[in-house]
Amino acid sequence: MNQSVELSMEQEFSLRSFADQVQHMSREQAQDFLVNLYKQMMIKETMYKHFLKHEWGLEPGTKFS
């Protein structure tokens, strides 16, 4: 994953807006936010894995179409 991926202008704007919001958080708010963000990232990864297994027919009881 060494390839550089550039963000769209909309994503750049969103990132800048997010950075501005983070600047105004207290340390405790930022820590809580990071823990919640990490949890959401793990849930997203789990969902991707589940969807891919289902789509590729790798789940038990799933047959290829």
The first five atom37 places (N, CA, C, CB, O) and aatype in JSON, in Angstrom:
{
  "aatype": [12, 2, 5, 15, 19, 6, 10, 15, 12, 6, 5, 6, 13, 15, 10, 1, 15, 13, 0, 3, 5, 19, 5, 8, 12, 15, 1, 6, 5, 0, 5, 3, 13, 10, 19, 2, 10, 18, 11, 5, 12, 12, 9, 11, 6, 16, 12, 18, 11, 8, 13, 10, 11, 8, 6, 17, 7, 10, 6, 14, 7, 16, 11, 13, 15],
  "atom_mask": [
    [1, 1, 1, 1, 1],
    [1, 1, 1, 1, 1],
    [1, 1, 1, 1, 1],
    [1, 1, 1, 1, 1],
    [1, 1, 1, 1, 1],
    [1, 1, 1, 1, 1],
    [1, 1, 1, 1, 1],
    [1, 1, 1, 1, 1],
    [1, 1, 1, 1, 1],
    [1, 1, 1, 1, 1],
    [1, 1, 1, 1, 1],
    [1, 1, 1, 1, 1],
    [1, 1, 1, 1, 1],
    [1, 1, 1, 1, 1],
    [1, 1, 1, 1, 1],
    [1, 1, 1, 1, 1],
    [1, 1, 1, 1, 1],
    [1, 1, 1, 1, 1],
    [1, 1, 1, 1, 1],
    [1, 1, 1, 1, 1],
    [1, 1, 1, 1, 1],
    [1, 1, 1, 1, 1],
    [1, 1, 1, 1, 1],
    [1, 1, 1, 1, 1],
    [1, 1, 1, 1, 1],
    [1, 1, 1, 1, 1],
    [1, 1, 1, 1, 1],
    [1, 1, 1, 1, 1],
    [1, 1, 1, 1, 1],
    [1, 1, 1, 1, 1],
    [1, 1, 1, 1, 1],
    [1, 1, 1, 1, 1],
    [1, 1, 1, 1, 1],
    [1, 1, 1, 1, 1],
    [1, 1, 1, 1, 1],
    [1, 1, 1, 1, 1],
    [1, 1, 1, 1, 1],
    [1, 1, 1, 1, 1],
    [1, 1, 1, 1, 1],
    [1, 1, 1, 1, 1],
    [1, 1, 1, 1, 1],
    [1, 1, 1, 1, 1],
    [1, 1, 1, 1, 1],
    [1, 1, 1, 1, 1],
    [1, 1, 1, 1, 1],
    [1, 1, 1, 1, 1],
    [1, 1, 1, 1, 1],
    [1, 1, 1, 1, 1],
    [1, 1, 1, 1, 1],
    [1, 1, 1, 1, 1],
    [1, 1, 1, 1, 1],
    [1, 1, 1, 1, 1],
    [1, 1, 1, 1, 1],
    [1, 1, 1, 1, 1],
    [1, 1, 1, 1, 1],
    [1, 1, 1, 1, 1],
    [1, 1, 1, 0, 1],
    [1, 1, 1, 1, 1],
    [1, 1, 1, 1, 1],
    [1, 1, 1, 1, 1],
    [1, 1, 1, 0, 1],
    [1, 1, 1, 1, 1],
    [1, 1, 1, 1, 1],
    [1, 1, 1, 1, 1],
    [1, 1, 1, 1, 1]
  ],
  "atom_positions": [
    [[0.84, -1.19, 0.0], [0.0, 0.0, 0.0], [0.88, 1.24, 0.0], [-0.95, 0.01, 1.21], [0.59, 2.21, 0.7]],
    [[1.92, 1.21, -0.76], [2.82, 2.35, -0.85], [2.35, 3.39, -1.85], [4.19, 1.88, -1.23], [2.91, 4.48, -1.92]],
    [[1.31, 3.06, -2.62], [0.82, 4.0, -3.6], [0.17, 5.2, -2.9], [-0.18, 3.33, -4.55], [-0.55, 5.05, -1.92]],
    [[0.45, 6.37, -3.43], [-0.12, 7.58, -2.89], [-1.55, 7.74, -3.41], [0.74, 8.81, -3.25], [-1.79, 7.68, -4.61]],
    [[-2.47, 7.94, -2.5], [-3.87, 8.15, -2.87], [-4.22, 9.59, -2.51], [-4.82, 7.13, -2.16], [-4.08, 10.0, -1.36]],
    [[-4.68, 10.33, -3.49], [-5.02, 11.72, -3.24], [-6.51, 11.85, -2.92], [-4.66, 12.59, -4.46], [-7.35, 11.1, -3.43]],
    [[-6.81, 12.81, -2.08], [-8.19, 13.07, -1.7], [-8.83, 14.02, -2.7], [-8.27, 13.65, -0.27], [-8.16, 14.84, -3.32]],
    [[-10.14, 13.9, -2.83], [-10.87, 14.83, -3.68], [-10.93, 16.19, -2.99], [-12.3, 14.3, -4.0], [-10.62, 16.29, -1.8]],
    [[-11.33, 17.2, -3.71], [-11.44, 18.53, -3.12], [-12.46, 18.52, -1.98], [-11.84, 19.57, -4.2], [-12.26, 19.18, -0.95]],
    [[-13.54, 17.79, -2.16], [-14.56, 17.69, -1.12], [-13.99, 17.01, 0.13], [-15.79, 16.92, -1.63], [-14.28, 17.43, 1.25]],
    [[-13.19, 15.97, -0.07], [-12.57, 15.28, 1.06], [-11.56, 16.17, 1.76], [-11.91, 13.99, 0.58], [-11.46, 16.16, 2.99]],
    [[-10.8, 16.93, 0.99], [-9.84, 17.87, 1.57], [-10.56, 18.9, 2.44], [-9.04, 18.58, 0.47], [-10.1, 19.22, 3.54]],
    [[-11.69, 19.41, 1.95], [-12.48, 20.37, 2.72], [-12.99, 19.74, 4.01], [-13.65, 20.9, 1.88], [-12.91, 20.33, 5.08]],
    [[-13.5, 18.51, 3.88], [-14.01, 17.79, 5.05], [-12.9, 17.56, 6.07], [-14.64, 16.46, 4.63], [-13.12, 17.71, 7.27]],
    [[-11.72, 17.2, 5.6], [-10.59, 16.98, 6.48], [-10.2, 18.26, 7.21], [-9.4, 16.44, 5.69], [-9.92, 18.25, 8.41]],
    [[-10.18, 19.37, 6.48], [-9.84, 20.66, 7.09], [-10.87, 21.05, 8.15], [-9.74, 21.76, 6.0], [-10.51, 21.55, 9.22]],
    [[-12.13, 20.84, 7.85], [-13.21, 21.14, 8.79], [-13.06, 20.28, 10.05], [-14.58, 20.91, 8.14], [-13.22, 20.77, 11.17]],
    [[-12.75, 19.01, 9.85], [-12.55, 18.09, 10.97], [-11.36, 18.54, 11.82], [-12.33, 16.66, 10.46], [-11.45, 18.55, 13.05]],
    [[-10.26, 18.91, 11.17], [-9.07, 19.37, 11.9], [-9.39, 20.6, 12.74], [-7.93, 19.69, 10.91], [-8.92, 20.71, 13.87]],
    [[-10.19, 21.51, 12.2], [-10.58, 22.7, 12.95], [-11.4, 22.33, 14.19], [-11.38, 23.66, 12.05], [-11.22, 22.92, 15.26]],
    [[-12.31, 21.36, 14.04], [-13.12, 20.92, 15.17], [-12.26, 20.28, 16.25], [-14.19, 19.93, 14.7], [-12.47, 20.52, 17.44]],
    [[-11.3, 19.46, 15.84], [-10.43, 18.77, 16.79], [-9.61, 19.77, 17.6], [-9.51, 17.79, 16.06], [-9.34, 19.54, 18.78]],
    [[-9.21, 20.86, 16.97], [-8.41, 21.87, 17.66], [-9.12, 22.44, 18.88], [-8.05, 22.99, 16.7], [-8.48, 22.91, 19.81]],
    [[-10.46, 22.4, 18.87], [-11.23, 22.99, 19.96], [-11.66, 21.97, 21.02], [-12.45, 23.67, 19.41], [-12.37, 22.31, 21.96]],
    [[-11.22, 20.73, 20.87], [-11.58, 19.69, 21.84], [-10.63, 19.74, 23.04], [-11.55, 18.29, 21.18], [-9.46, 20.1, 22.92]],
    [[-11.18, 19.36, 24.18], [-10.32, 19.17, 25.35], [-9.58, 17.85, 25.17], [-11.15, 19.19, 26.69], [-9.92, 17.05, 24.31]],
    [[-8.58, 17.64, 25.98], [-7.81, 16.38, 25.91], [-8.73, 15.19, 26.15], [-6.65, 16.38, 26.94], [-8.64, 14.19, 25.44]],
    [[-9.61, 15.29, 27.14], [-10.53, 14.2, 27.46], [-11.49, 13.94, 26.3], [-11.32, 14.52, 28.75], [-11.75, 12.79, 25.96]],
    [[-12.01, 15.01, 25.7], [-12.91, 14.84, 24.56], [-12.19, 14.17, 23.4], [-13.47, 16.2, 24.12], [-12.75, 13.29, 22.73]],
    [[-10.96, 14.57, 23.15], [-10.18, 14.0, 22.06], [-9.9, 12.51, 22.31], [-8.86, 14.76, 21.87], [-9.99, 11.7, 21.39]],
    [[-9.58, 12.16, 23.55], [-9.32, 10.76, 23.86], [-10.58, 9.92, 23.7], [-8.79, 10.62, 25.29], [-10.53, 8.83, 23.13]],
    [[-11.71, 10.42, 24.18], [-12.98, 9.7, 24.02], [-13.31, 9.55, 22.53], [-14.12, 10.43, 24.75], [-13.75, 8.49, 22.08]],
    [[-13.09, 10.62, 21.79], [-13.36, 10.6, 20.36], [-12.5, 9.55, 19.66], [-13.12, 11.98, 19.75], [-13.0, 8.8, 18.82]],
    [[-11.22, 9.49, 19.98], [-10.32, 8.53, 19.36], [-10.7, 7.08, 19.67], [-8.9, 8.78, 19.8], [-10.64, 6.22, 18.8]],
    [[-11.1, 6.83, 20.91], [-11.53, 5.48, 21.27], [-12.77, 5.09, 20.47], [-11.82, 5.38, 22.79], [-12.86, 3.98, 19.94]],
    [[-13.73, 6.01, 20.37], [-14.94, 5.73, 19.6], [-14.63, 5.56, 18.11], [-15.96, 6.85, 19.8], [-15.21, 4.7, 17.45]],
    [[-13.74, 6.37, 17.59], [-13.35, 6.27, 16.2], [-12.69, 4.92, 15.92], [-12.4, 7.4, 15.82], [-12.98, 4.28, 14.9]],
    [[-11.82, 4.48, 16.82], [-11.15, 3.19, 16.65], [-12.17, 2.06, 16.67], [-10.1, 2.98, 17.75], [-12.07, 1.11, 15.88]],
    [[-13.15, 2.15, 17.56], [-14.2, 1.13, 17.63], [-14.98, 1.09, 16.31], [-15.16, 1.41, 18.81], [-15.25, 0.01, 15.79]],
    [[-15.32, 2.25, 15.78], [-16.04, 2.31, 14.51], [-15.21, 1.73, 13.37], [-16.43, 3.75, 14.2], [-15.75, 1.08, 12.48]],
    [[-13.9, 1.97, 13.39], [-13.03, 1.41, 12.36], [-13.01, -0.12, 12.43], [-11.59, 1.97, 12.51], [-13.01, -0.79, 11.4]],
    [[-12.99, -0.66, 13.65], [-13.01, -2.12, 13.8], [-14.33, -2.7, 13.34], [-12.74, -2.5, 15.26], [-14.36, -3.75, 12.7]],
    [[-15.44, -2.02, 13.65], [-16.75, -2.48, 13.2], [-16.82, -2.45, 11.68], [-17.87, -1.61, 13.81], [-17.32, -3.39, 11.07]],
    [[-16.32, -1.38, 11.08], [-16.31, -1.26, 9.62], [-15.5, -2.39, 8.99], [-15.73, 0.11, 9.2], [-15.93, -2.99, 8.01]],
    [[-14.34, -2.68, 9.55], [-13.49, -3.76, 9.02], [-14.21, -5.1, 9.13], [-12.15, -3.81, 9.78], [-14.18, -5.9, 8.19]],
    [[-14.86, -5.34, 10.26], [-15.6, -6.58, 10.46], [-16.73, -6.7, 9.45], [-16.15, -6.66, 11.87], [-16.97, -7.78, 8.9]],
    [[-17.43, -5.6, 9.2], [-18.52, -5.61, 8.22], [-17.99, -5.89, 6.82], [-19.28, -4.28, 8.25], [-18.58, -6.67, 6.08]],
    [[-16.88, -5.24, 6.44], [-16.27, -5.49, 5.13], [-15.91, -6.96, 4.97], [-15.01, -4.62, 4.94], [-16.2, -7.57, 3.94]],
    [[-15.29, -7.53, 6.0], [-14.92, -8.95, 5.94], [-16.15, -9.83, 5.77], [-14.15, -9.36, 7.2], [-16.14, -10.76, 4.96]],
    [[-17.19, -9.53, 6.52], [-18.43, -10.3, 6.43], [-19.03, -10.18, 5.03], [-19.44, -9.83, 7.49], [-19.41, -11.19, 4.44]],
    [[-19.12, -8.96, 4.51], [-19.7, -8.76, 3.19], [-18.89, -9.46, 2.1], [-19.81, -7.28, 2.88], [-19.45, -10.06, 1.18]],
    [[-17.56, -9.37, 2.2], [-16.71, -10.03, 1.2], [-16.86, -11.54, 1.28], [-15.25, -9.63, 1.4], [-16.95, -12.2, 0.24]],
    [[-16.87, -12.09, 2.48], [-17.06, -13.54, 2.62], [-18.38, -13.97, 2.01], [-16.99, -13.96, 4.1], [-18.46, -14.98, 1.31]],
    [[-19.42, -13.19, 2.28], [-20.74, -13.5, 1.73], [-20.73, -13.38, 0.21], [-21.81, -12.56, 2.34], [-21.22, -14.27, -0.48]],
    [[-20.18, -12.3, -0.3], [-20.15, -12.06, -1.75], [-19.33, -13.11, -2.48], [-19.6, -10.67, -2.05], [-19.68, -13.52, -3.59]],
    [[-18.25, -13.54, -1.88], [-17.36, -14.51, -2.52], [-17.77, -15.96, -2.22], [-15.93, -14.28, -2.06], [-17.12, -16.9, -2.67]],
    [[-18.86, -16.12, -1.46], [-19.35, -17.46, -1.16], [-18.44, -18.23, -0.22], [0.0, 0.0, 0.0], [-18.33, -19.45, -0.34]],
    [[-17.8, -17.55, 0.7], [-16.87, -18.2, 1.62], [-17.49, -18.51, 2.98], [-15.66, -17.33, 1.81], [-16.85, -19.12, 3.83]],
    [[-18.74, -18.11, 3.18], [-19.41, -18.39, 4.45], [-19.96, -19.8, 4.42], [-20.55, -17.36, 4.73], [-20.35, -20.29, 3.36]],
    [[-19.99, -20.48, 5.56], [-20.58, -21.82, 5.59], [-22.03, -21.79, 5.11], [-20.51, -22.41, 7.02], [-22.8, -20.92, 5.51]],
    [[-22.39, -22.72, 4.27], [-23.74, -22.8, 3.76], [-24.02, -21.9, 2.56], [0.0, 0.0, 0.0], [-25.13, -21.89, 2.04]],
    [[-23.02, -21.14, 2.12], [-23.19, -20.27, 0.95], [-22.73, -21.02, -0.28], [-22.41, -18.94, 1.12], [-21.64, -21.6, -0.3]],
    [[-23.55, -21.0, -1.32], [-23.18, -21.67, -2.56], [-22.9, -20.63, -3.62], [-24.29, -22.64, -3.02], [-23.47, -19.54, -3.61]],
    [[-22.01, -20.98, -4.55], [-21.71, -20.09, -5.66], [-22.9, -20.05, -6.61], [-20.44, -20.55, -6.41], [-23.57, -21.05, -6.82]],
    [[-23.15, -18.89, -7.17], [-24.26, -18.74, -8.12], [-23.86, -19.2, -9.49], [-24.74, -17.28, -8.17], [-24.66, -19.14, -10.43]]
  ]
}
